[in-house]
Amino acid sequence: MRSARDLIAEVVKTGPAPMLKRHGFKKTAFNFARRQGSVAHFLNLQLSQWNQGTDGQFYINVGVMFDDMHRLRSSEPPLLPKYEDCEFVVRWEQLDSQLPSSVKVDETTDLKELSDWLTQRIENAFVVPLNSVSSTQDFGRTGWVTAVPWGFPAKFHFVVGDVAEARRLVQLEANTFADRGCTFESVAEGLHLSFDN
């Protein structure tokens, strides 16, 4: 009897993997990444730790690594990112509320039908919007900057040159979490942002 992992692997192999390859993504296990200009795009199918036998589910994480944000950490960005290299990482339902938070499989699942459904949604929700994103400035046109509520929007505005907005967002985060000991300086330091006083 095949495991849930085997079923998910077949779903990915049948549809999403070939589609992502056509769009320039390289595959490693359930991770896909491509480089475009000074950014790199990342997609990951995260299998649930509670999968048992043929009953399983997975989540879809999508991310973008920005070379200019990566360098704020004083490190050179890799050619292709892993999950932890991405400054912007969300579950796909944060980009489109019509998408489910998880995708289920079991022995009764029509794998071809699920593969077709998954391929279409990954392409429409993630790949196509990022096809024209090859810089941090381009990313602003996706409308996704605020999909991550804290941290990322401040870094985004900082590197595109809107320092006043970056400063405002850092102060807002510091004010919101002041009861946890956050200050403007501690938030800015955590984000690797340096403001001239």
PyMOL commands that place a pseudoatom at each C-alpha (Angstrom):
pseudoatom trace, name=CA, resn=MET, resi=1, chain=A, elem=C, hetatm=0, pos=[0.000, 0.000, 0.000]
pseudoatom trace, name=CA, resn=ARG, resi=2, chain=A, elem=C, hetatm=0, pos=[1.335, 3.418, -0.951]
pseudoatom trace, name=CA, resn=SER, resi=3, chain=A, elem=C, hetatm=0, pos=[1.891, 6.049, 1.715]
pseudoatom trace, name=CA, resn=ALA, resi=4, chain=A, elem=C, hetatm=0, pos=[0.443, 9.546, 1.707]
pseudoatom trace, name=CA, resn=ARG, resi=5, chain=A, elem=C, hetatm=0, pos=[3.912, 10.773, 0.739]
pseudoatom trace, name=CA, resn=ASP, resi=6, chain=A, elem=C, hetatm=0, pos=[3.875, 8.468, -2.311]
pseudoatom trace, name=CA, resn=LEU, resi=7, chain=A, elem=C, hetatm=0, pos=[0.451, 9.784, -3.345]
pseudoatom trace, name=CA, resn=ILE, resi=8, chain=A, elem=C, hetatm=0, pos=[1.573, 13.402, -2.952]
pseudoatom trace, name=CA, resn=ALA, resi=9, chain=A, elem=C, hetatm=0, pos=[4.785, 12.694, -4.868]
pseudoatom trace, name=CA, resn=GLU, resi=10, chain=A, elem=C, hetatm=0, pos=[2.737, 11.297, -7.749]
pseudoatom trace, name=CA, resn=VAL, resi=11, chain=A, elem=C, hetatm=0, pos=[0.442, 14.345, -7.752]
pseudoatom trace, name=CA, resn=VAL, resi=12, chain=A, elem=C, hetatm=0, pos=[3.483, 16.655, -7.894]
pseudoatom trace, name=CA, resn=LYS, resi=13, chain=A, elem=C, hetatm=0, pos=[5.294, 14.621, -10.554]
pseudoatom trace, name=CA, resn=THR, resi=14, chain=A, elem=C, hetatm=0, pos=[2.245, 14.521, -12.838]
pseudoatom trace, name=CA, resn=GLY, resi=15, chain=A, elem=C, hetatm=0, pos=[1.393, 18.215, -12.972]
pseudoatom trace, name=CA, resn=PRO, resi=16, chain=A, elem=C, hetatm=0, pos=[3.058, 20.856, -10.814]
pseudoatom trace, name=CA, resn=ALA, resi=17, chain=A, elem=C, hetatm=0, pos=[6.652, 19.683, -11.402]
pseudoatom trace, name=CA, resn=PRO, resi=18, chain=A, elem=C, hetatm=0, pos=[6.507, 19.815, -15.244]
pseudoatom trace, name=CA, resn=MET, resi=19, chain=A, elem=C, hetatm=0, pos=[4.656, 23.148, -15.155]
pseudoatom trace, name=CA, resn=LEU, resi=20, chain=A, elem=C, hetatm=0, pos=[7.199, 24.686, -12.767]
pseudoatom trace, name=CA, resn=LYS, resi=21, chain=A, elem=C, hetatm=0, pos=[10.068, 23.331, -14.880]
pseudoatom trace, name=CA, resn=ARG, resi=22, chain=A, elem=C, hetatm=0, pos=[8.585, 25.062, -17.951]
pseudoatom trace, name=CA, resn=HIS, resi=23, chain=A, elem=C, hetatm=0, pos=[8.692, 28.294, -15.950]
pseudoatom trace, name=CA, resn=GLY, resi=24, chain=A, elem=C, hetatm=0, pos=[12.359, 27.821, -15.065]
pseudoatom trace, name=CA, resn=PHE, resi=25, chain=A, elem=C, hetatm=0, pos=[12.108, 26.281, -11.601]
pseudoatom trace, name=CA, resn=LYS, resi=26, chain=A, elem=C, hetatm=0, pos=[14.616, 23.691, -10.388]
pseudoatom trace, name=CA, resn=LYS, resi=27, chain=A, elem=C, hetatm=0, pos=[13.280, 20.859, -8.189]
pseudoatom trace, name=CA, resn=THR, resi=28, chain=A, elem=C, hetatm=0, pos=[14.771, 19.376, -5.026]
pseudoatom trace, name=CA, resn=ALA, resi=29, chain=A, elem=C, hetatm=0, pos=[12.407, 16.926, -3.285]
pseudoatom trace, name=CA, resn=PHE, resi=30, chain=A, elem=C, hetatm=0, pos=[9.244, 18.999, -2.653]
pseudoatom trace, name=CA, resn=ASN, resi=31, chain=A, elem=C, hetatm=0, pos=[11.055, 22.342, -3.109]
pseudoatom trace, name=CA, resn=PHE, resi=32, chain=A, elem=C, hetatm=0, pos=[11.150, 24.428, -6.288]
pseudoatom trace, name=CA, resn=ALA, resi=33, chain=A, elem=C, hetatm=0, pos=[13.223, 27.559, -6.922]
pseudoatom trace, name=CA, resn=ARG, resi=34, chain=A, elem=C, hetatm=0, pos=[14.219, 29.828, -9.783]
pseudoatom trace, name=CA, resn=ARG, resi=35, chain=A, elem=C, hetatm=0, pos=[16.395, 32.917, -10.159]
pseudoatom trace, name=CA, resn=GLN, resi=36, chain=A, elem=C, hetatm=0, pos=[15.107, 36.027, -11.956]
pseudoatom trace, name=CA, resn=GLY, resi=37, chain=A, elem=C, hetatm=0, pos=[17.369, 39.061, -11.958]
pseudoatom trace, name=CA, resn=SER, resi=38, chain=A, elem=C, hetatm=0, pos=[18.112, 40.193, -8.407]
pseudoatom trace, name=CA, resn=VAL, resi=39, chain=A, elem=C, hetatm=0, pos=[15.392, 38.029, -6.829]
pseudoatom trace, name=CA, resn=ALA, resi=40, chain=A, elem=C, hetatm=0, pos=[14.652, 34.323, -6.569]
pseudoatom trace, name=CA, resn=HIS, resi=41, chain=A, elem=C, hetatm=0, pos=[11.265, 32.623, -6.247]
pseudoatom trace, name=CA, resn=PHE, resi=42, chain=A, elem=C, hetatm=0, pos=[10.592, 29.618, -4.015]
pseudoatom trace, name=CA, resn=LEU, resi=43, chain=A, elem=C, hetatm=0, pos=[7.746, 27.135, -3.573]
pseudoatom trace, name=CA, resn=ASN, resi=44, chain=A, elem=C, hetatm=0, pos=[7.586, 24.300, -1.055]
pseudoatom trace, name=CA, resn=LEU, resi=45, chain=A, elem=C, hetatm=0, pos=[5.065, 21.538, -0.422]
pseudoatom trace, name=CA, resn=GLN, resi=46, chain=A, elem=C, hetatm=0, pos=[5.205, 20.916, 3.317]
pseudoatom trace, name=CA, resn=LEU, resi=47, chain=A, elem=C, hetatm=0, pos=[3.901, 17.495, 4.299]
pseudoatom trace, name=CA, resn=SER, resi=48, chain=A, elem=C, hetatm=0, pos=[1.938, 17.333, 7.529]
pseudoatom trace, name=CA, resn=GLN, resi=49, chain=A, elem=C, hetatm=0, pos=[3.733, 15.606, 10.386]
pseudoatom trace, name=CA, resn=TRP, resi=50, chain=A, elem=C, hetatm=0, pos=[0.429, 13.885, 11.196]
pseudoatom trace, name=CA, resn=ASN, resi=51, chain=A, elem=C, hetatm=0, pos=[0.201, 11.956, 7.906]
pseudoatom trace, name=CA, resn=GLN, resi=52, chain=A, elem=C, hetatm=0, pos=[-0.515, 8.248, 8.532]
pseudoatom trace, name=CA, resn=GLY, resi=53, chain=A, elem=C, hetatm=0, pos=[-0.790, 5.462, 5.985]
pseudoatom trace, name=CA, resn=THR, resi=54, chain=A, elem=C, hetatm=0, pos=[-2.550, 6.763, 2.892]
pseudoatom trace, name=CA, resn=ASP, resi=55, chain=A, elem=C, hetatm=0, pos=[-4.282, 9.577, 4.810]
pseudoatom trace, name=CA, resn=GLY, resi=56, chain=A, elem=C, hetatm=0, pos=[-2.353, 12.791, 4.510]
pseudoatom trace, name=CA, resn=GLN, resi=57, chain=A, elem=C, hetatm=0, pos=[-2.283, 16.447, 3.759]
pseudoatom trace, name=CA, resn=PHE, resi=58, chain=A, elem=C, hetatm=0, pos=[0.192, 19.093, 2.736]
pseudoatom trace, name=CA, resn=TYR, resi=59, chain=A, elem=C, hetatm=0, pos=[0.584, 22.859, 2.862]
pseudoatom trace, name=CA, resn=ILE, resi=60, chain=A, elem=C, hetatm=0, pos=[2.006, 25.150, 0.210]
pseudoatom trace, name=CA, resn=ASN, resi=61, chain=A, elem=C, hetatm=0, pos=[4.587, 27.747, 1.205]
pseudoatom trace, name=CA, resn=VAL, resi=62, chain=A, elem=C, hetatm=0, pos=[5.673, 30.391, -1.291]
pseudoatom trace, name=CA, resn=GLY, resi=63, chain=A, elem=C, hetatm=0, pos=[8.587, 32.748, -0.907]
pseudoatom trace, name=CA, resn=VAL, resi=64, chain=A, elem=C, hetatm=0, pos=[10.816, 35.333, -2.505]
pseudoatom trace, name=CA, resn=MET, resi=65, chain=A, elem=C, hetatm=0, pos=[14.466, 36.051, -1.744]
pseudoatom trace, name=CA, resn=PHE, resi=66, chain=A, elem=C, hetatm=0, pos=[15.684, 39.578, -2.496]
pseudoatom trace, name=CA, resn=ASP, resi=67, chain=A, elem=C, hetatm=0, pos=[19.417, 40.063, -3.038]
pseudoatom trace, name=CA, resn=ASP, resi=68, chain=A, elem=C, hetatm=0, pos=[19.365, 43.635, -1.667]
pseudoatom trace, name=CA, resn=MET, resi=69, chain=A, elem=C, hetatm=0, pos=[17.517, 42.562, 1.506]
pseudoatom trace, name=CA, resn=HIS, resi=70, chain=A, elem=C, hetatm=0, pos=[19.788, 39.549, 1.922]
pseudoatom trace, name=CA, resn=ARG, resi=71, chain=A, elem=C, hetatm=0, pos=[22.823, 41.845, 1.848]
pseudoatom trace, name=CA, resn=LEU, resi=72, chain=A, elem=C, hetatm=0, pos=[21.381, 43.838, 4.778]
pseudoatom trace, name=CA, resn=ARG, resi=73, chain=A, elem=C, hetatm=0, pos=[22.399, 40.766, 6.799]
pseudoatom trace, name=CA, resn=SER, resi=74, chain=A, elem=C, hetatm=0, pos=[25.954, 41.182, 5.453]
pseudoatom trace, name=CA, resn=SER, resi=75, chain=A, elem=C, hetatm=0, pos=[25.823, 37.924, 3.539]
pseudoatom trace, name=CA, resn=GLU, resi=76, chain=A, elem=C, hetatm=0, pos=[25.845, 37.100, -0.136]
pseudoatom trace, name=CA, resn=PRO, resi=77, chain=A, elem=C, hetatm=0, pos=[22.587, 35.574, -1.359]
pseudoatom trace, name=CA, resn=PRO, resi=78, chain=A, elem=C, hetatm=0, pos=[22.708, 32.074, -2.824]
pseudoatom trace, name=CA, resn=LEU, resi=79, chain=A, elem=C, hetatm=0, pos=[21.854, 31.591, -6.489]
pseudoatom trace, name=CA, resn=LEU, resi=80, chain=A, elem=C, hetatm=0, pos=[18.749, 29.592, -5.541]
pseudoatom trace, name=CA, resn=PRO, resi=81, chain=A, elem=C, hetatm=0, pos=[17.119, 29.936, -2.122]
pseudoatom trace, name=CA, resn=LYS, resi=82, chain=A, elem=C, hetatm=0, pos=[16.031, 27.490, 0.510]
pseudoatom trace, name=CA, resn=TYR, resi=83, chain=A, elem=C, hetatm=0, pos=[13.067, 28.317, 2.761]
pseudoatom trace, name=CA, resn=GLU, resi=84, chain=A, elem=C, hetatm=0, pos=[15.227, 30.096, 5.343]
pseudoatom trace, name=CA, resn=ASP, resi=85, chain=A, elem=C, hetatm=0, pos=[16.836, 32.346, 2.687]
pseudoatom trace, name=CA, resn=CYS, resi=86, chain=A, elem=C, hetatm=0, pos=[13.538, 33.996, 1.738]
pseudoatom trace, name=CA, resn=GLU, resi=87, chain=A, elem=C, hetatm=0, pos=[12.683, 37.371, 3.234]
pseudoatom trace, name=CA, resn=PHE, resi=88, chain=A, elem=C, hetatm=0, pos=[9.065, 37.006, 2.097]
pseudoatom trace, name=CA, resn=VAL, resi=89, chain=A, elem=C, hetatm=0, pos=[7.419, 33.672, 3.001]
pseudoatom trace, name=CA, resn=VAL, resi=90, chain=A, elem=C, hetatm=0, pos=[3.692, 32.960, 3.257]
pseudoatom trace, name=CA, resn=ARG, resi=91, chain=A, elem=C, hetatm=0, pos=[1.259, 30.098, 2.901]
pseudoatom trace, name=CA, resn=TRP, resi=92, chain=A, elem=C, hetatm=0, pos=[-0.436, 30.325, -0.483]
pseudoatom trace, name=CA, resn=GLU, resi=93, chain=A, elem=C, hetatm=0, pos=[-3.853, 31.088, 1.023]
pseudoatom trace, name=CA, resn=GLN, resi=94, chain=A, elem=C, hetatm=0, pos=[-2.399, 34.404, 2.260]
pseudoatom trace, name=CA, resn=LEU, resi=95, chain=A, elem=C, hetatm=0, pos=[-2.060, 35.419, -1.408]
pseudoatom trace, name=CA, resn=ASP, resi=96, chain=A, elem=C, hetatm=0, pos=[-5.527, 34.215, -2.417]
pseudoatom trace, name=CA, resn=SER, resi=97, chain=A, elem=C, hetatm=0, pos=[-8.227, 33.624, 0.195]
pseudoatom trace, name=CA, resn=GLN, resi=98, chain=A, elem=C, hetatm=0, pos=[-10.017, 31.260, -2.221]
pseudoatom trace, name=CA, resn=LEU, resi=99, chain=A, elem=C, hetatm=0, pos=[-7.221, 28.707, -1.783]
pseudoatom trace, name=CA, resn=PRO, resi=100, chain=A, elem=C, hetatm=0, pos=[-7.462, 26.063, 0.965]
pseudoatom trace, name=CA, resn=SER, resi=101, chain=A, elem=C, hetatm=0, pos=[-5.063, 26.124, 3.902]
pseudoatom trace, name=CA, resn=SER, resi=102, chain=A, elem=C, hetatm=0, pos=[-4.179, 22.476, 3.257]
pseudoatom trace, name=CA, resn=VAL, resi=103, chain=A, elem=C, hetatm=0, pos=[-4.673, 19.879, 0.546]
pseudoatom trace, name=CA, resn=LYS, resi=104, chain=A, elem=C, hetatm=0, pos=[-5.753, 16.376, 1.558]
pseudoatom trace, name=CA, resn=VAL, resi=105, chain=A, elem=C, hetatm=0, pos=[-5.065, 12.995, -0.054]
pseudoatom trace, name=CA, resn=ASP, resi=106, chain=A, elem=C, hetatm=0, pos=[-6.108, 9.417, 0.691]
pseudoatom trace, name=CA, resn=GLU, resi=107, chain=A, elem=C, hetatm=0, pos=[-6.617, 6.145, -1.174]
pseudoatom trace, name=CA, resn=THR, resi=108, chain=A, elem=C, hetatm=0, pos=[-9.854, 7.444, -2.752]
pseudoatom trace, name=CA, resn=THR, resi=109, chain=A, elem=C, hetatm=0, pos=[-8.265, 10.609, -4.194]
pseudoatom trace, name=CA, resn=ASP, resi=110, chain=A, elem=C, hetatm=0, pos=[-8.336, 10.975, -7.986]
pseudoatom trace, name=CA, resn=LEU, resi=111, chain=A, elem=C, hetatm=0, pos=[-4.651, 11.821, -8.303]
pseudoatom trace, name=CA, resn=LYS, resi=112, chain=A, elem=C, hetatm=0, pos=[-4.879, 13.087, -11.910]
pseudoatom trace, name=CA, resn=GLU, resi=113, chain=A, elem=C, hetatm=0, pos=[-7.766, 15.388, -11.045]
pseudoatom trace, name=CA, resn=LEU, resi=114, chain=A, elem=C, hetatm=0, pos=[-5.962, 16.697, -7.954]
pseudoatom trace, name=CA, resn=SER, resi=115, chain=A, elem=C, hetatm=0, pos=[-2.763, 17.203, -9.957]
pseudoatom trace, name=CA, resn=ASP, resi=116, chain=A, elem=C, hetatm=0, pos=[-4.578, 19.226, -12.637]
pseudoatom trace, name=CA, resn=TRP, resi=117, chain=A, elem=C, hetatm=0, pos=[-6.343, 21.328, -9.983]
pseudoatom trace, name=CA, resn=LEU, resi=118, chain=A, elem=C, hetatm=0, pos=[-3.106, 21.956, -8.054]
pseudoatom trace, name=CA, resn=THR, resi=119, chain=A, elem=C, hetatm=0, pos=[-1.101, 22.799, -11.174]
pseudoatom trace, name=CA, resn=GLN, resi=120, chain=A, elem=C, hetatm=0, pos=[-3.610, 25.392, -12.334]
pseudoatom trace, name=CA, resn=ARG, resi=121, chain=A, elem=C, hetatm=0, pos=[-3.812, 27.073, -8.945]
pseudoatom trace, name=CA, resn=ILE, resi=122, chain=A, elem=C, hetatm=0, pos=[-0.067, 27.180, -8.327]
pseudoatom trace, name=CA, resn=GLU, resi=123, chain=A, elem=C, hetatm=0, pos=[0.461, 28.660, -11.784]
pseudoatom trace, name=CA, resn=ASN, resi=124, chain=A, elem=C, hetatm=0, pos=[-2.294, 31.271, -11.471]
pseudoatom trace, name=CA, resn=ALA, resi=125, chain=A, elem=C, hetatm=0, pos=[-1.764, 32.282, -7.836]
pseudoatom trace, name=CA, resn=PHE, resi=126, chain=A, elem=C, hetatm=0, pos=[2.027, 32.187, -7.642]
pseudoatom trace, name=CA, resn=VAL, resi=127, chain=A, elem=C, hetatm=0, pos=[3.953, 31.651, -10.868]
pseudoatom trace, name=CA, resn=VAL, resi=128, chain=A, elem=C, hetatm=0, pos=[2.202, 34.057, -13.244]
pseudoatom trace, name=CA, resn=PRO, resi=129, chain=A, elem=C, hetatm=0, pos=[2.220, 37.034, -10.815]
pseudoatom trace, name=CA, resn=LEU, resi=130, chain=A, elem=C, hetatm=0, pos=[5.970, 36.489, -10.268]
pseudoatom trace, name=CA, resn=ASN, resi=131, chain=A, elem=C, hetatm=0, pos=[6.891, 36.026, -13.940]
pseudoatom trace, name=CA, resn=SER, resi=132, chain=A, elem=C, hetatm=0, pos=[7.402, 39.799, -14.193]
pseudoatom trace, name=CA, resn=VAL, resi=133, chain=A, elem=C, hetatm=0, pos=[9.212, 40.142, -10.847]
pseudoatom trace, name=CA, resn=SER, resi=134, chain=A, elem=C, hetatm=0, pos=[12.983, 40.324, -11.254]
pseudoatom trace, name=CA, resn=SER, resi=135, chain=A, elem=C, hetatm=0, pos=[13.726, 43.088, -8.719]
pseudoatom trace, name=CA, resn=THR, resi=136, chain=A, elem=C, hetatm=0, pos=[12.522, 44.317, -5.345]
pseudoatom trace, name=CA, resn=GLN, resi=137, chain=A, elem=C, hetatm=0, pos=[10.800, 47.262, -7.057]
pseudoatom trace, name=CA, resn=ASP, resi=138, chain=A, elem=C, hetatm=0, pos=[8.889, 44.843, -9.342]
pseudoatom trace, name=CA, resn=PHE, resi=139, chain=A, elem=C, hetatm=0, pos=[7.609, 42.967, -6.291]
pseudoatom trace, name=CA, resn=GLY, resi=140, chain=A, elem=C, hetatm=0, pos=[5.706, 46.059, -5.159]
pseudoatom trace, name=CA, resn=ARG, resi=141, chain=A, elem=C, hetatm=0, pos=[3.350, 45.632, -8.124]
pseudoatom trace, name=CA, resn=THR, resi=142, chain=A, elem=C, hetatm=0, pos=[2.154, 42.206, -6.927]
pseudoatom trace, name=CA, resn=GLY, resi=143, chain=A, elem=C, hetatm=0, pos=[0.140, 43.747, -4.081]
pseudoatom trace, name=CA, resn=TRP, resi=144, chain=A, elem=C, hetatm=0, pos=[1.719, 41.198, -1.717]
pseudoatom trace, name=CA, resn=VAL, resi=145, chain=A, elem=C, hetatm=0, pos=[3.964, 43.498, 0.349]
pseudoatom trace, name=CA, resn=THR, resi=146, chain=A, elem=C, hetatm=0, pos=[1.484, 43.606, 3.244]
pseudoatom trace, name=CA, resn=ALA, resi=147, chain=A, elem=C, hetatm=0, pos=[0.689, 39.853, 3.133]
pseudoatom trace, name=CA, resn=VAL, resi=148, chain=A, elem=C, hetatm=0, pos=[3.305, 39.580, 5.910]
pseudoatom trace, name=CA, resn=PRO, resi=149, chain=A, elem=C, hetatm=0, pos=[2.118, 41.985, 8.615]
pseudoatom trace, name=CA, resn=TRP, resi=150, chain=A, elem=C, hetatm=0, pos=[5.375, 42.761, 10.432]
pseudoatom trace, name=CA, resn=GLY, resi=151, chain=A, elem=C, hetatm=0, pos=[8.999, 43.162, 9.441]
pseudoatom trace, name=CA, resn=PHE, resi=152, chain=A, elem=C, hetatm=0, pos=[8.918, 42.525, 5.718]
pseudoatom trace, name=CA, resn=PRO, resi=153, chain=A, elem=C, hetatm=0, pos=[7.013, 45.695, 4.690]
pseudoatom trace, name=CA, resn=ALA, resi=154, chain=A, elem=C, hetatm=0, pos=[9.546, 47.842, 6.564]
pseudoatom trace, name=CA, resn=LYS, resi=155, chain=A, elem=C, hetatm=0, pos=[12.474, 46.082, 4.861]
pseudoatom trace, name=CA, resn=PHE, resi=156, chain=A, elem=C, hetatm=0, pos=[10.773, 46.393, 1.481]
pseudoatom trace, name=CA, resn=HIS, resi=157, chain=A, elem=C, hetatm=0, pos=[10.247, 50.151, 1.837]
pseudoatom trace, name=CA, resn=PHE, resi=158, chain=A, elem=C, hetatm=0, pos=[13.786, 50.621, 3.145]
pseudoatom trace, name=CA, resn=VAL, resi=159, chain=A, elem=C, hetatm=0, pos=[15.469, 48.956, 0.162]
pseudoatom trace, name=CA, resn=VAL, resi=160, chain=A, elem=C, hetatm=0, pos=[13.272, 50.667, -2.448]
pseudoatom trace, name=CA, resn=GLY, resi=161, chain=A, elem=C, hetatm=0, pos=[14.253, 54.037, -0.945]
pseudoatom trace, name=CA, resn=ASP, resi=162, chain=A, elem=C, hetatm=0, pos=[11.118, 54.994, 0.998]
pseudoatom trace, name=CA, resn=VAL, resi=163, chain=A, elem=C, hetatm=0, pos=[12.994, 55.390, 4.276]
pseudoatom trace, name=CA, resn=ALA, resi=164, chain=A, elem=C, hetatm=0, pos=[10.261, 57.499, 5.881]
pseudoatom trace, name=CA, resn=GLU, resi=165, chain=A, elem=C, hetatm=0, pos=[7.700, 54.702, 5.427]
pseudoatom trace, name=CA, resn=ALA, resi=166, chain=A, elem=C, hetatm=0, pos=[10.217, 52.111, 6.644]
pseudoatom trace, name=CA, resn=ARG, resi=167, chain=A, elem=C, hetatm=0, pos=[10.830, 54.209, 9.757]
pseudoatom trace, name=CA, resn=ARG, resi=168, chain=A, elem=C, hetatm=0, pos=[7.060, 54.593, 10.322]
pseudoatom trace, name=CA, resn=LEU, resi=169, chain=A, elem=C, hetatm=0, pos=[6.529, 50.818, 10.088]
pseudoatom trace, name=CA, resn=VAL, resi=170, chain=A, elem=C, hetatm=0, pos=[9.392, 50.069, 12.473]
pseudoatom trace, name=CA, resn=GLN, resi=171, chain=A, elem=C, hetatm=0, pos=[7.953, 52.553, 14.975]
pseudoatom trace, name=CA, resn=LEU, resi=172, chain=A, elem=C, hetatm=0, pos=[4.462, 51.034, 14.569]
pseudoatom trace, name=CA, resn=GLU, resi=173, chain=A, elem=C, hetatm=0, pos=[5.833, 47.549, 15.307]
pseudoatom trace, name=CA, resn=ALA, resi=174, chain=A, elem=C, hetatm=0, pos=[7.760, 48.864, 18.304]
pseudoatom trace, name=CA, resn=ASN, resi=175, chain=A, elem=C, hetatm=0, pos=[4.649, 50.610, 19.649]
pseudoatom trace, name=CA, resn=THR, resi=176, chain=A, elem=C, hetatm=0, pos=[2.425, 47.567, 19.068]
pseudoatom trace, name=CA, resn=PHE, resi=177, chain=A, elem=C, hetatm=0, pos=[4.794, 45.231, 20.909]
pseudoatom trace, name=CA, resn=ALA, resi=178, chain=A, elem=C, hetatm=0, pos=[6.116, 47.679, 23.519]
pseudoatom trace, name=CA, resn=ASP, resi=179, chain=A, elem=C, hetatm=0, pos=[4.613, 45.475, 26.265]
pseudoatom trace, name=CA, resn=ARG, resi=180, chain=A, elem=C, hetatm=0, pos=[7.041, 42.757, 25.113]
pseudoatom trace, name=CA, resn=GLY, resi=181, chain=A, elem=C, hetatm=0, pos=[10.009, 45.070, 25.466]
pseudoatom trace, name=CA, resn=CYS, resi=182, chain=A, elem=C, hetatm=0, pos=[10.222, 46.138, 21.811]
pseudoatom trace, name=CA, resn=THR, resi=183, chain=A, elem=C, hetatm=0, pos=[11.766, 49.504, 21.029]
pseudoatom trace, name=CA, resn=PHE, resi=184, chain=A, elem=C, hetatm=0, pos=[12.396, 51.274, 17.736]
pseudoatom trace, name=CA, resn=GLU, resi=185, chain=A, elem=C, hetatm=0, pos=[16.076, 50.380, 18.059]
pseudoatom trace, name=CA, resn=SER, resi=186, chain=A, elem=C, hetatm=0, pos=[15.470, 46.685, 18.832]
pseudoatom trace, name=CA, resn=VAL, resi=187, chain=A, elem=C, hetatm=0, pos=[13.018, 46.256, 15.937]
pseudoatom trace, name=CA, resn=ALA, resi=188, chain=A, elem=C, hetatm=0, pos=[15.342, 48.045, 13.500]
pseudoatom trace, name=CA, resn=GLU, resi=189, chain=A, elem=C, hetatm=0, pos=[18.297, 45.945, 14.660]
pseudoatom trace, name=CA, resn=GLY, resi=190, chain=A, elem=C, hetatm=0, pos=[16.287, 42.734, 14.289]
pseudoatom trace, name=CA, resn=LEU, resi=191, chain=A, elem=C, hetatm=0, pos=[15.472, 43.705, 10.703]
pseudoatom trace, name=CA, resn=HIS, resi=192, chain=A, elem=C, hetatm=0, pos=[19.085, 44.729, 9.981]
pseudoatom trace, name=CA, resn=LEU, resi=193, chain=A, elem=C, hetatm=0, pos=[17.947, 48.278, 9.190]
pseudoatom trace, name=CA, resn=SER, resi=194, chain=A, elem=C, hetatm=0, pos=[20.175, 51.241, 9.965]
pseudoatom trace, name=CA, resn=PHE, resi=195, chain=A, elem=C, hetatm=0, pos=[18.526, 54.681, 10.106]
pseudoatom trace, name=CA, resn=ASP, resi=196, chain=A, elem=C, hetatm=0, pos=[20.403, 57.968, 10.228]
pseudoatom trace, name=CA, resn=ASN, resi=197, chain=A, elem=C, hetatm=0, pos=[19.144, 60.036, 13.144]
for i in range(1, 197): cmd.bond("trace and resi %d" % i, "trace and resi %d" % (i + 1))
show_as sticks, trace
zoom trace
